[in-house]
Amino acid sequence: MDLITPGTGLIFWQLIGFLGLLFILIKFAWKPMLEALEEREGSIESALKSAEIARNEMANLKAENEKLLAEARKERDAIIAKAHESSTKMIETAKEESIKAGNEMIEKAKAVIETEKKAALAEVKTQVAMLTLEVTEKLLRKNLSDDKAQKALVDEFVKDLKLN
């Protein structure tokens, strides 16, 4: 039974060794361990607070970004609307100007054609009058006594007309 129950001397010395070790640990190791634990606890709390602050800041930045994106979209839509309106106005103005210019060109062309037509008619009248005078002159100069002379005269006039 000695194996199961230790002796009183052994228990006494073990108890003194344990108390000595406990005293040494309390005197030299317990305070630094508690300080290290408290410091670690403080750093964890400050890290958690910093993380919470960072999360709040991120939420604020995200909200600001969404607000800025919404404003940018509104500005983009306004710019696109203005550009579309400006292009529509420019197209309408260009159409009106081209129609006006086309009408002016048509009127000028009509006036030129009319002027040229009048000039051509005047020239034709002048040529007809000259031909009539030439024919009359030739008739008066020629002696028209016989049919042969008249026939020769008509042939000559026809030959002159074909040449001109």
C-alpha positions in Angstrom: 0.0 0.0 0.0 2.9 2.2 0.1 2.6 2.7 -3.5 -0.9 4.1 -3.3 -0.6 6.4 -0.4 2.5 8.5 -0.3 4.4 9.3 2.9 3.7 12.5 4.9 7.3 13.7 4.4 6.8 13.6 0.7 3.5 15.4 0.9 5.0 18.0 3.1 8.0 18.7 0.8 5.7 18.6 -2.3 3.5 21.2 -0.6 6.4 23.4 0.3 7.8 23.2 -3.3 4.3 23.9 -4.7 3.8 26.9 -2.4 7.3 28.2 -3.2 6.7 27.8 -6.9 3.3 29.5 -6.5 4.9 32.4 -4.6 7.6 32.8 -7.3 5.0 32.7 -10.0 2.8 35.2 -8.3 5.7 37.5 -7.4 7.4 37.5 -10.8 5.1 36.0 -13.5 1.5 36.7 -12.5 1.7 40.5 -12.8 3.4 40.5 -16.2 1.0 37.9 -17.5 -2.0 39.9 -16.3 -0.5 43.1 -17.8 0.1 41.3 -21.1 -3.5 40.0 -21.1 -4.9 43.4 -20.2 -2.7 45.0 -22.9 -3.8 42.3 -25.4 -7.5 42.9 -24.4 -7.0 46.7 -24.9 -5.4 46.3 -28.3 -8.2 43.9 -29.3 -10.8 46.4 -28.1 -9.1 49.3 -29.9 -8.8 47.2 -33.1 -12.5 46.4 -32.8 -13.3 50.1 -32.4 -11.1 51.0 -35.3 -12.8 48.3 -37.4 -16.2 49.7 -36.5 -15.1 53.2 -37.3 -13.6 52.0 -40.6 -16.8 50.1 -41.4 -18.9 53.3 -40.6 -16.5 55.4 -42.8 -16.8 52.8 -45.6 -20.6 53.0 -45.3 -20.4 56.8 -45.5 -18.0 56.7 -48.4 -20.3 54.2 -50.2 -23.3 56.4 -49.6 -21.3 59.4 -50.9 -20.2 57.5 -53.9 -23.8 56.5 -54.7 -24.8 60.1 -54.3 -22.0 61.3 -56.6 -22.9 58.6 -59.1 -26.5 59.6 -59.1 -25.5 63.3 -59.6 -23.1 62.3 -62.4 -25.9 60.3 -64.1 -28.2 63.3 -63.8 -25.6 65.6 -65.3 -24.9 63.1 -68.1 -28.6 62.8 -68.9 -28.9 66.6 -68.9 -25.8 67.0 -71.2 -27.2 64.3 -73.6 -30.6 66.0 -73.6 -29.0 69.4 -74.4 -26.8 67.8 -77.1 -29.8 66.1 -78.7 -31.8 69.4 -78.5 -28.9 71.3 -80.1 -28.4 68.7 -82.8 -32.1 68.8 -83.6 -32.1 72.6 -83.8 -29.0 72.5 -86.0 -30.6 70.0 -88.3 -33.7 72.1 -88.6 -31.7 75.3 -89.2 -29.7 73.5 -91.8 -32.8 72.2 -93.5 -34.4 75.7 -93.5 -31.2 77.3 -94.9 -30.8 74.6 -97.6 -34.5 75.0 -98.6 -34.1 78.8 -98.7 -30.8 78.5 -100.7 -32.4 76.0 -103.1 -35.4 78.3 -103.7 -33.1 81.3 -104.3 -31.0 79.2 -106.8 -34.2 78.1 -108.5 -35.4 81.7 -108.8 -32.0 82.9 -110.1 -32.0 80.0 -112.6 -35.5 80.9 -113.7 -34.5 84.5 -114.1 -31.4 83.6 -116.1 -33.4 81.2 -118.3 -36.0 83.9 -118.9 -33.3 86.4 -119.8 -31.6 84.0 -122.1 -34.9 83.1 -123.7 -35.7 86.7 -124.4 -32.2 87.3 -125.8 -32.5 84.2 -128.0 -35.9 85.4 -129.2 -34.5 88.8 -129.9 -31.6 87.2 -131.8 -34.0 85.0 -133.8 -36.2 88.0 -134.7 -33.1 89.9 -135.7 -31.9 87.0 -137.9 -35.4 86.6 -139.4 -35.5 90.3 -140.2 -32.0 90.1 -141.7 -33.0 87.1 -143.8 -36.1 88.8 -144.9 -34.2 91.9 -145.9 -31.6 89.8 -147.8 -34.3 87.9 -149.6 -36.1 91.1 -150.4 -32.9 92.7 -151.6 -32.0 89.8 -153.8 -35.5 89.7 -155.2 -35.4 93.3 -156.1 -32.0 93.1 -157.7 -32.8 90.2 -159.8 -34.8 90.5 -162.7 -37.8 88.3 -162.3 -39.1 88.2 -165.8 -39.0 84.5 -166.6 -39.7 81.3 -164.7 -36.2 80.0 -165.1 -34.8 83.0 -163.3 -37.4 82.6 -160.5 -36.6 79.0 -160.1 -32.8 79.6 -160.1 -33.4 82.3 -157.4 -35.4 79.9 -155.2 -32.7 77.3 -155.6 -30.1 79.8 -154.7 -32.1 80.8 -151.6 -32.5 77.2 -150.5 -28.8 76.6 -151.0 -28.0 79.6 -148.9 -30.4 78.5 -146.2 -28.9 75.0 -146.0 -25.3 76.5 -145.6 -26.3 78.8 -142.7 
